[in-house]
Amino acid sequence: MSAQLHVRVQLPRADFSLDVDVHLPAHGITALYGVSGSGKTSVLRAVAGLEPQARGRVALAGQVWQDDAQGICWPIHQRPLGYVFQEASLFDHLDVQGNLSFGLRRSAGQQHTLDATIELLGIGGLLKRRVQQLSGGERQRVAMARALATQPALLLLDEPLAALDAARRQEILPWLEKLRDELQLPMLYVTHAMDEVARLADTVLLMHQGRVQAVGPVAEVLAGRDASLMLGDDVGALLDAQVQALDATWHLAQVAFDGGFMWLRDSGLAVGTRVRLRVLARDVSINVHPATGTSIQNHVPGVVLSITPDHHPSQVLVRVACGPSVLVARVTARAVHELGLSVGQAVWAQVKSVALVK
């Protein structure tokens, strides 16, 4: 079995009682997703040792940080973790180099580690700047560098993009992808933005009122029948794909996934580039015959996997297995009745819109 992060936490809160018991992979990004007040940050704080009332167990790759049954509870300064908050907590009276050096002095980190982190996050040109001269995105990159300089075994990120405007969010997302792809470091990432989950996460943990609603690989959870009622308009498919061909005449790119292919706008990616596609259920319709005379370009054959109620009684969610991949369509219950849809039936999923998220 690969290394895991075990989090078992019970914590009384004003509006609910937090009760979580999950085993998460000790690699990549695990996104904790849910509406504000669902307990995401409380889980993060409990893992960090910042919630003295939290009871349970926290262990990473066999190293036990907390276990009430054994009388173990490491204080935060002994837990090998880095913490990045929503607001970058930098010292205004120091320049960037001073902030990073201060963090290094307070940890067991080494200068060569800090140098590598500065290069990884592309902040070498910012070292002499005062904090007041940094954009929001630059401040967060500096905060990440300071957290990583301590050589943590786990990185905690509490809505690191929430305080940024749309432009700054787009600026920092590629750096988060770079951390995920180049560091062998598990990360817990709190967010209530589904676009961040779709772009960054390897694993997702859905939370509501202090309880885990679903947990697993991001593609499985986002298209899963158990998460459908909670996700609302965010339910849909997430597909790993590869650019297969380019159509220069119509400025389109053909991307292949395990189960079919789709056409989308050519955004300048080279043939062979790995990408991630997001297909929302509201952008998928169902046809029981091969479509003709339609403007919709993407028709993927598959088999009906399940038909489940949606959050409104007029709607249902139809999950279609396209090979090993799954697409989800939100259609009316009347349409299901009139088409005579049933589990196991061969159909065509018609995709009206697909987004390139990576």
N, C-alpha and C positions, 0 to 999 in steps of 0.2 A: 504493500500500500504506500502511495506517495505521501510525503509530509503534509500534515494538516494543521489548521488552526482550529482549536476547539474552544468555543465560547458558550458557556452556560451561565446565564445571568438572571437573577431575580432582583427587582428593585422597585419599591413603591414610589409612585409619582402622584402628583396632585389629581390628574385626570384619569389615570389608569395605572395598572400594575404591569411593569415590564417583566416579561417571562420569555426568555429566548434560550434555546439549546440547539446549536448548529455546529456541524463540522464543515469547514471551508478549506478549499485548496490553498496551500502555502506557496502560491505563485500567482502572478498576474494580478489583475484588478478585480476585486469583488465590490460591486456597487450595492450600497444599502439604499433602497428606493422606497419612497412613500410620501404621503402628504405631510406638511408641517405638523409636528406634534405627534408623529406616529412612533417615536422612540429611537430613531436612527442615531442621533447624536448621543443619547444616553448609552447606547451600546458601545459607541466609540470611547466615551469617557470611562466606562466601566473597564474596557480592555486596557486603557491607559493607566488605570488605578486612581482616577480622579473622582470616583464615586465611593466614598467610604462606607455607605450603606449597602452597596451592591454585594450580593451573596452568590456564590457559585464556583465556577472553575474557568480559568483561562490558561491554555497551554499551546505553545507553538513548537511544532516539530519535536514533541516529547519533552520540551523544557517547560516546567510548570511555573507559572507566574502567580497563580492564585488557586487554592483548593481548600475550601473551608473544612472539608472532612479531614484533611491532613494538617490543618492549622498553618497553611502557607499563604502569605499575602505580601508579595514584594511591593514596596513603595514605588512611585512613578519613576524616581531617579535611578532605580535598579532595573527597570524594564527596558530592554534594548529596542526602543522604538523612536520614531520621529513623528511629530505632530504638526500638521499645517492647518491653521485656522482659516475661517472665512475672511477675516481681516488680517493681513500680514502684520504681525506684531514686531516691527522693526524699531530700533532706537533712532529717533530723529536727530540726535546730536552727533551721530556717527555716520561716516560714509558707508558704502556697501562693503568695502573691504573690512572696515571696523566691525560691522555687524557680523560678518562671517567669522572673523577672527575671535570675536567674543564667544560665539557659539562653539568654536573649536576648543577654546580654553576650558570651557565648562563640560567638556566631554572627553572620551578616550579616543576621539578621532585623530587622524594623522593629516599633516599638511598635503601629502601627495593625494590623499583621498579627496580633500577639498579641491585641490587643483583639477582633478579629474571631473569632479562634479561641476565646477565652474565651466569647464569645456563642454560637458554634456548638455548643460542648460543654456549655453551661449551667452553667458553674462560677463565674459572677460572684459568687454568694453564698458561695463558699468561700474567697475570696482572703485573708481575715484569719485563717483557721483554721490551727492547727498540724497538721503531718502526722499526729501521733498521734490527732487528733480526726476523721480521715477514715475512712470505710468503705473496704473493698477496692475497690469499684466506683468510688468517688470518687477514690481514689489513682490508678487506672488512667486515668481521664479527665484528671486533672492531668498524668500522664505523657504522654498523647497530645497534650495542648495544648502541652507543652514541646517535643515532637518536631516538631509542626507549625509552631511559632513561627519555626523556622529557614527556613521556606519551602522544604522539600525537594522534589526532583523525583521522589522515590520514598519510600514509607513501608514499613518493615519491621516486622511485628508477630509476635513469637515467643510463641505460645500465651498471648495476653494475658488469657484468661479461666480458664486452668487452675488458678490459685491461689484462685479465688473459689468460694463456695458457690452452690448453685442459684439462690437468691434474688438474689444480687448479679450472677450471670451474666445473668439476665433483665432486670436493671436496666440493664446496660451495652449489651446487644445493640442496642436502638434507636438508641443514639448511634453505634455502628459503622455501622449502616444509613444514618444521616444523613451521616456522613463519606463513605460510598460514593456516595450520591446527590447530594450538594451540592458535593463537591470534584472537580475534574478532575485527579485525582492517582492514579497507579497504586499499588497496595498488594500486597505479598506477605505472606500470612497463614498462618502455620504452625499446624496443629491436628491432633489425632487424634480430634476430636469431629465425627461426621458431621452432627449437628443444626446445628452452626455452619456447615459447608460448605453445607448445604441452604438455610439462611436468608440467608447473606451473599455467597457466592461467585458471580462471573460466569464464572470459568474455574477449573478444578481440575486439579492435577497430582498423580497418584497415584504414590507412591514405595514401593519395597521393596528393602531391602538395597543402598541406594546407587544404584539404577537407576530410571528413569522407566518405569512400567508403562502409563500412559495419560495423555494431556493433551488438553484441549479445552474447549468450552463445558460448563458444569456439567451441564445436562440430558442432553447427549449422552453424557458419560462415565458418569454414574450409571446410565443405562439401557443402556449399551453392552455388547456381547457380550464384548469383550476384557477388561473390568474385572470381570466377574461373579464369577469365582473368587476374586478378591482382596477384594471388598467383603463377601462373606458375607451376613449378615442385613441389611446396609445397601443392597444392590442394590435398585433400584426406579426409579420415574419422578419427575421434578420438572417440574411444569407451571406455566407462567405463565397466569393466568386472571383473570376479572373477575366480580364479583358481578352477577348478571343479574336475579334476582328474590328476593323474600322471601315465605315462607309463615308468616304470623303465627299461624295456627291450630296448626301443629305446630312452630313455632320453628325453622324450617329456612331455609337460604339456598341458592339455586341458583347455582352458579358455572360459567361457560362457559369452555372452553379451545379451542384450535385443533384441533378434532377431535371435540368432544362437550361434554357438561355433566355435572355431578354435584351431588348434594344433600349438604350437611353442616350441622352444628349452627350455628345463627345466633349469631354472637359479637358482634353489634351493628354490623357493617360496613354502610355505606350502599350502595345500588345504584350501580354504576359504579366501585366501589373495585377497584383492581388488587391481586391477591394472588398468592401462590406456594403451590402445593399439592405435598405429598409423598405418594406412593402406593407403599408397600413391596411388593415382589414376594410376600412371604408373605401379604399381604392381598388378593391377586387370584386368582380362579379362572377357569376357562375353560368356556364352554358352547357347544355346536355348534348349539343351537336357542335361540330367544327364551325366556327363563325365565318361568315362571308359578308361582304358589303359593310364593313365597320371601320371606323377610324382607329380603333384600338389595335395597336401593333403587337402586343405581347399576349400570346395565348399559350398556356402551359397545360399539357395533359396531366391528369392525375386521377386519384380515387378518393371518394369521400371517406374521411377518417372518423369524423364525428359531427353531430349537429346538436348544438347546445343553446339554451336560452341566453339572451343578451340582457343588458341592464334595463331595457324597455320591452314590454311584452310584445310589441309589434316586430321586434328584431330578433334574429338568431345569428349565431356564428357558425359558419361551415368551415371545418378544417379539412384541407385537401392534401393528401400525401402525393408529392411529386418526386418519385423515387424516395430517397431517404430524407429529403427536405419537406417542409410543411409550409403551405400558404394558408392564410385565413381570410375568409370573405364575410363581411357583414351584409346580410340581405334581409328582406322582410320574411316573416313567417308565411305570409300569403304566397310569396314567390316559391318558397320551399314546397308548399302544398301543391301549387299549380304545376311545378316542374316534376313533382313526384320524387324529390330527392330522398335517397336513403343511404345508409352506411354501406360501403362497398361498391357503390355505383361509380362507373367511369364518367368523368366530366372534364370540362376545360375551364381552368381559372383564367379569367381575362383581367389583366393588370393595366389599369388606366394610368397609374403613376408609380414611379419607383424613384427612391432617393439614394444617392451615393453618399454614404456617411463616413467613408474612410478611403 
